[in-house]
Amino acid sequence: MKKDKKDYYRKEIQKVSALPSPTEQIMRYDMIMHHILKDYGYSGNVGDQLKAKPRMMNNLNAIWSLHKLRNKLAHSMDTVSVDLLERKADEFEKEVLKLL
């Protein structure tokens, strides 16, 4: 990936980290990850991309877990504690940055 694209994603990640809602952060980190993986040539939705086991992902199980949390937040009526969401948002940020 070209340096200017990496810089663009770093700025986007920085914007997301400033959002007050960890739920919104998780949703946006997942979207950024999807676009990064597309730029690396992985097609389909995030699930399809992760099933392809991208070579640059050293912690695929953790990333799957974060993506599943995103899906739970998007599609479930269940509540998740703010503490857990904040921890997972921080973890998601770190994992997405590792892709750059």
Residue, then its C-alpha position, 0 to 999 in steps of 0.5 A: m500500500k502506498k504511503d499516501k493511502k496509509d497516511y489517509y487511513r491513519k488520519e481516519i483512525q485518528k478521527v475515529s479515536a476522537l469519537p465519544s461513543p465506543t460503539e461508533q468507534i467499533m463500527r467505524y474501525d470495522m469499516i476502515m478495516h474493510h477498506i484497507l483489506k480491499d486495498y490489499g486485494y481482498s474482495g467481498n464483505v469483511g467476513d469474506q475478507l477474514k475467511a481468506k486469512p489475510r497474510m498481514m494479520n498476525n492475530l486473526n482470532a482477535i480480529w474475528s472476535l472484534h468483527k463479531l462484536r461489531n455485528k452484535l452491536a449492529h444487529s442485536m438488541d443485547t446490551v454490552s457494558v461501556d467498559l467492555l466497549e471501550r476496551k474493545a474499541d482500543e483493541f480494534e484501533k491497535e489491530v487496524l493500525k497493524l494493517l498499515 
